[in-house]
C-alpha cells in the first residue's frame, strides 16, 4: 500500500448512530481543496503569467497534477518544454500550497486555444468548465505512433481489481476517493494515484509518467476505480494508453471515443468477469 501524501486526509469528530444508540467517534475524510494552475511563458524579456484553471483536488502530487492537466489539455506536448514547476502562492500564506505554476522554456508558445475553458472546474468533472464543444477534443502527440502488440489474459485482468484495492491507501482510510492505476500486461502495478476527482487521479498519473520520461504509455493497462467517462478516455489517449479497464460502467460517448481511437475498453471488471466494449487491433487475448 502506498503512503498517503501529507494533508490528503483529515480526522473529524462525528456522532455515529447505530441501532438504538449513538456515540462520538473519530472519522477520517478525504481532503478537498482548490488548486489554481498557472503558467509562465514567453521570451526572457517579456514573460507572461496566466491563470489557466482552478480544480478541486486532494492535496498531494500537485506538480504531477498540474503537468498532467496541461498536457492532456494539449497546452504542451513534451516535458522538454517545461523549465520549472513549483508551488507559487505568496510566501507566508496559508494557501501557498494551493497554487502551482508551470514555467515553460523561453520562446515556447503554449497552445492556449486547445484549452478554451472557464476558470473553475469541480472534482467530479474535468470538462465541465469547457466553453465550447469543439474545445473538448484534444489531439494526442502519439496518435500516429505504431502501437506494440499486447497479450492480455482474462485471469490477469480479473486480478487487477484486488491489486488496486490493496494499494489504495486513501480509499482504505476514507472510503471516498478515486484511483487510477497503471499495470503491466503481466499484472504488475507500476504507479497508483488517488484523488477526490477521478480526472485528477489520472492527471497525476500521467504527470508522473511525463516527469519520468515514460510516455507514451502504450505498453500498459490503465485501471480506473470507478466509471469510464469520455474525459478519462481522452486523457488516457493523450498519454498513448491503448488498454483501459474500469471497475464501473463506461458512458456511451466513452465507448464511441474508444472505438474511434482504437482503444481497448473494458468495464464492470470483477474477480471473474468483465464486459469488453471494444478490442483494439493491437490486442491478443486468450478469451476472444
C-alpha positions in Angstrom: 0.0 0.0 0.0 1.4 3.4 -0.9 1.9 6.1 1.7 -0.7 8.8 1.9 0.5 12.3 0.8 0.7 14.8 3.6 -2.5 16.7 4.0 -4.6 14.3 2.0 -6.8 13.1 4.9 -8.3 14.8 7.9 -9.8 13.5 11.1 -13.1 14.9 12.4 -15.3 14.1 15.4 -18.7 12.8 14.4 -21.6 11.1 16.1 -22.2 7.6 14.9 -25.7 6.3 15.1 -26.3 2.5 15.1 -29.4 0.7 16.2 -30.9 2.5 19.2 -27.7 4.2 20.4 -25.2 6.8 19.3 -21.7 7.7 20.4 -19.0 10.3 19.5 -16.2 8.7 17.3 -13.4 9.9 15.1 -13.8 9.6 11.4 -11.3 10.2 8.5 -12.2 12.3 5.5 -10.5 12.8 2.1 -9.4 16.5 2.0 -10.8 18.5 -0.9 -9.2 21.9 -1.6 -8.8 24.2 -4.6 -5.6 24.1 -6.7 -5.0 27.1 -9.0 -2.9 26.2 -12.0 -0.8 29.0 -13.6 1.6 29.1 -16.4 4.5 31.4 -17.2 5.8 31.7 -20.8 7.3 34.0 -23.4 10.7 35.4 -24.2 13.2 36.1 -21.5 12.4 39.8 -21.5 8.6 39.5 -21.9 7.4 36.7 -19.7 3.7 36.3 -19.4 1.8 34.8 -16.4 -1.6 33.4 -16.9 -4.1 31.6 -14.7 -5.4 28.5 -16.5 -7.8 26.7 -14.2 -8.9 26.1 -10.6 -9.6 22.4 -9.9 -10.9 20.9 -6.7 -8.5 18.2 -5.7 -6.9 16.1 -2.9 -3.6 17.8 -1.9 -0.5 15.8 -2.8 1.4 15.2 -6.1 0.3 18.7 -7.2 3.1 19.2 -9.7 2.1 15.9 -11.4 -1.5 17.1 -11.4 -0.6 20.5 -13.0 1.6 18.9 -15.6 -0.8 16.1 -16.4 -3.7 18.6 -16.7 -1.9 20.9 -19.0 -0.5 18.0 -21.1 -3.9 16.3 -21.5 -5.4 19.7 -22.4 -2.9 19.9 -25.3 -1.3 23.0 -24.0 2.2 21.5 -24.3 3.4 18.2 -25.7 6.8 17.4 -24.2 8.4 17.7 -20.7 11.4 19.3 -22.5 9.2 22.4 -22.9 8.9 22.7 -19.1 11.5 24.8 -17.3 10.1 24.6 -13.8 7.1 23.6 -11.8 6.5 24.7 -8.2 4.0 26.0 -5.7 3.6 29.6 -6.4 1.5 31.2 -3.6 2.6 34.2 -1.6 5.3 33.5 0.9 3.9 33.1 4.4 0.4 32.5 3.0 -1.6 29.6 4.5 -2.8 28.9 1.0 0.6 28.8 -0.7 0.3 25.1 -1.4 -2.9 25.7 -3.3 -1.1 27.4 -6.2 1.1 25.7 -8.8 3.0 27.5 -11.6 4.4 25.7 -14.6 7.1 27.8 -16.2 7.8 27.0 -19.8 11.1 27.4 -21.6 11.9 30.7 -23.2 10.2 31.3 -26.6 7.9 28.3 -26.2 4.4 29.2 -27.1 1.8 27.1 -25.2 -1.3 26.1 -27.3 -3.8 28.0 -25.3 -6.5 27.7 -27.9 -6.6 24.0 -27.0 -8.0 24.9 -23.6 -10.9 27.2 -24.1 -12.0 26.7 -20.6 -13.9 28.7 -18.0 -11.9 29.3 -14.8 -13.4 26.8 -12.4 -13.7 23.0 -12.6 -15.1 20.7 -10.0 -13.6 17.5 -8.6 -16.3 15.5 -10.3 -15.9 16.8 -13.8 -12.8 17.6 -15.8 -14.5 19.1 -18.8 -17.4 21.0 -17.0 -15.6 24.2 -17.5 -15.3 23.9 -21.3 -17.0 26.8 -23.1 -17.3 25.1 -26.5 -18.0 21.6 -27.7 -15.1 22.0 -30.2 -12.6 22.5 -27.3 -13.4 19.2 -25.7 -11.4 17.0 -28.1 -7.7 17.2 -28.0 -5.1 15.6 -30.2 -2.6 13.1 -28.8 1.1 13.7 -29.9 1.3 9.8 -30.1 -1.8 9.3 -32.3 0.3 8.3 -35.3 2.8 6.1 -33.5 2.7 2.4 -34.1 1.4 0.5 -31.0 3.2 -2.6 -29.8 1.1 -5.8 -29.6 -0.1 -6.7 -26.2 -1.1 -10.1 -24.8 -4.0 -9.8 -22.4 -5.0 -12.7 -20.1 -8.5 -12.9 -18.5 -7.0 -14.2 -15.3 -4.6 -11.2 -15.1 -7.3 -8.7 -16.0 -9.6 -10.0 -13.3 -6.9 -9.9 -10.7 -6.2 -6.2 -11.2 -9.2 -5.1 -9.1 -7.9 -6.7 -6.0 -4.4 -5.4 -6.5 -5.7 -1.8 -6.9 -7.8 -2.2 -3.8 -4.9 -3.4 -1.7 -2.8 -0.5 -2.9 -5.4 2.2 -2.3 -4.4 3.7 1.0 -6.7 6.7 0.6 -9.8 4.7 -0.1 -8.9 2.3 2.7 -8.7 5.2 5.1 -11.7 7.2 3.9 -13.9 5.2 1.6 -14.3 8.3 -0.6 -11.6 8.7 -3.1 -10.9 7.7 -6.7 -7.8 5.9 -8.1 -6.0 5.4 -11.4 -3.6 2.5 -11.5 -1.1 1.7 -14.2 -0.3 -2.0 -14.7 2.0 -4.1 -17.0 0.3 -6.7 -19.1 1.6 -9.2 -16.5 -0.4 -7.5 -13.8 2.4 -5.7 -12.0 1.4 -2.3 -10.5 3.7 0.4 -11.9 2.1 3.5 -10.3 -1.1 4.5 -8.5 -2.6 7.9 -7.9 -5.6 8.8 -5.8 -7.8 11.9 -5.7 -11.4 13.0 -4.9 -11.6 13.8 -8.6 -11.3 10.8 -10.9 -9.9 13.1 -13.7 -7.3 14.5 -11.2 -6.2 11.0 -10.3 -5.5 10.3 -13.9 -3.8 13.6 -14.5 -1.5 12.9 -11.5 -0.6 9.5 -13.0 0.1 11.0 -16.4 2.1 13.8 -14.9 4.2 11.3 -13.1 4.9 9.5 -16.3 5.7 12.8 -18.1 8.2 13.8 -15.4 9.9 10.4 -15.6 10.1 10.4 -19.4 7.8 7.3 -19.6 5.4 8.5 -22.3 3.8 7.1 -24.3 2.2 4.5 -22.0 1.3 2.2 -24.9 2.6 -1.0 -23.2 0.4 -0.7 -20.1 -3.1 -1.3 -18.8 -4.9 1.7 -17.1 -7.3 0.7 -14.4 -10.0 3.1 -13.2 -11.6 2.6 -9.8 -15.0 3.9 -10.9 -16.7 4.6 -14.2 -15.1 5.3 -17.5 -16.2 8.7 -18.9 -15.4 10.5 -22.1 -12.9 12.8 -20.4 -10.9 9.8 -18.9 -10.7 8.0 -22.3 -9.5 11.2 -23.9 -6.9 11.9 -21.2 -5.7 8.3 -21.5 -5.5 8.6 -25.3 -3.3 11.8 -24.9 -0.8 9.7 -23.0 -0.8 6.9 -25.6 -2.7 4.4 -23.5 -4.4 1.8 -25.6 -6.0 -0.5 -22.9 -8.4 0.8 -20.3 -10.3 -1.2 -17.7 -12.8 0.3 -15.4 -14.5 -1.2 -12.3 -17.6 0.7 -13.1 -19.6 1.4 -16.3 -18.5 3.3 -19.4 -20.6 6.0 -20.8 -21.9 5.9 -24.4 -19.6 8.7 -25.5 -16.6 6.9 -23.8 -17.3 3.8 -25.9 -17.7 5.8 -29.1 -14.4 7.5 -28.5 -12.7 4.2 -27.6 -13.9 2.8 -31.0 -12.8 6.0 -32.8 -9.3 5.9 -31.3 -9.0 2.1 -31.4 -8.6 1.8 -27.6 -9.5 -1.5 -25.9 -12.1 -0.6 -23.3 -13.3 -2.9 -20.5 -16.0 -2.2 -18.0 -17.6 -3.8 -14.9 -14.3 -5.5 -14.1 -14.9 -8.1 -11.4 -13.0 -11.0 -10.0 -14.3 -13.4 -12.6 -15.9 -11.4 -15.3 -15.9 -8.2 -17.3 -17.6 -6.6 -20.3 -15.4 -5.8 -23.4 -16.9 -2.8 -25.2 -14.1 -2.6 -27.8 -11.0 -4.5 -28.6 -8.1 -2.7 -30.3 -6.3 -4.2 -33.2 -3.0 -4.4 -31.2 -4.5 -6.7 -28.6 -4.1 -10.5 -28.4 -6.3 -12.2 -25.8 -7.0 -15.7 -24.6 -10.7 -15.1 -24.4 -11.8 -13.9 -27.9 
